[in-house]
Amino acid sequence: MGLLSAIPLIGNVLDKAFGIIDKAVEDKDLANKLKQELQLVAMNNDYSAYEKEIQVKAEALVAEIKGQSWLQRNWRPILMLTFTYIIAHNYILAPILRMFSFGANMPVLEIPPDMWDLLKLGICGYIVGRSAEKIVKEYQGKNG
């Protein structure tokens, strides 16, 4: 894929799209033309705005990780643990207790769609945050 292989996310998306085109389009000439056009569109886009956005988010996470306040450094893990409890309560604890009639009246905590979105964002942020934390520690070790 050339240039696009340097941008793994875009390369992965294109690979998936190419697979879909191969499965959905029976005419191989048309499929190849569609793949070429898709690759041209991807190559002609300016991804510097996305790169800048990722850099700004990483800097914010690093600032949180290096923060002086315990709450500033730990609010994301606390939130993720709360979400984990709600999910475990609904899909593990409550069903098991109901099965043995211990929790017949145990309520199921409603999970709004926005919470799922926030959970997905939080998991991504946690992964990026942990990576940034390791990078900061390594950087400080080399320059420290």
N, C-alpha and C positions, 0 to 999 in steps of 0.2 A: 504494500500500500504506500510505501515511500514516506512522504512527508507526514502523512497521518499516523504512521506507526509511532511517531514521536509524541503523539497525544493519545495515550492509551484509551481514555474514555471514548473519544470520538471514533477511534479505530474499532473498539468493541461494538459500539452502536452500529457502525457501518457493516461490520461482519454479520451482526444479527439481521440487519436490513437486507443484506445480500442473500442470506439464507432464506429469508421470507420471499424475496423475489424469485429465487431459484425454485422454491416450492409452488409459488402461486402462478408464475408465468410459464406457460408451456413452450412458447416460441423462444428458443435460446438466443436468437439474434435480438429480439426485443428485450429479453432479460439482460443481455450484455449491454445494450444501449441504455437501459434504465439504470443499471449499476454505474456506468460511466458518468451519466448525468448526475447521479446522486453524489458520486465522489467529487465531481467538479464543484457542485454546490458546497460541499463540506470544505473543500480546499480553498475556496474563494471567500469564505467567511473570516471575519476578524474576531479572533478569540481573546484578544488582549483585555477586553472588558471583563470577561469571565475570570481570567487570570488575576486581574486586579481585585475583583470581588473576593476570590479565594484568599488572596494575600491579606486583605483587610480583615477577613474573618479569622484567619490564623493569628494575626497580630492581636486581635481582641481576646482570643482564647489564651494566648501566651500571657497577656496582661492579667487575665483572671487567675491563671495558674500561679503567677508570681505575686498575686495580691497579698496584702498584709492581713486581711480579715479572713477568719476561718470560714465564715458564711460565703464570702466571695469565692473562695477556692472550692467549696463543696456543695453549692446549691444544685448544680447539675446532677451529681450522684444522688443527692437526697431526692430530687424529683424523679429520677429514673427508678430508685428503689420504691418510691410511692407507687409509680405506675406498675412496677413488677408485682407489688403486693396486690393491687387491684386485679391484675390479670390472673395471678395465682389464686386469689380468693374466688374469682368467678369460674375458673376453668379447672381448678384442682381441688382446693379445699372444700368449697360448697358442694360440689357433686359427690365427693367422697363422704362427707358428713350426711348428706341426704340419703345416700345409699344405705347407710347404717341407721337411719332415722334419728341421728343425733341433732341434725340441723335442719329439721323439717321446715322451720320458719325462717331459715337464714336468708336474708335478702341478697339478691344479685345486684352488684353495683353497676349501674349503667355506664357504658363507655361510649361517649359521644365521638363522632367521626373526627372532630378536631383534636381530640386527645390522641387518637391513633396517629394523626399527622404529626402532632407534637412529639409523640414517642419515636416516630421514625426520624424526625429531625434531631431529637436528643441523642439517639443512638449514633447517628452520623457525627454529631458534634462531639460525643464522647470519644469516638474513634479518632477524630481529628485532634481533639484535645489531648488524648493520651500520646499520640504521635508527636504533637507539638511539645508536650512536656518532656518526652525523651530527647527530642532535638535540642531543647533549651538546656537540659542537663549536660548533654554531650558538648554543646557549644560552650557552656560555662566551664566545663572541665578542660577544654582545649585552650580557652582564653583567660582562665581564671586565676 
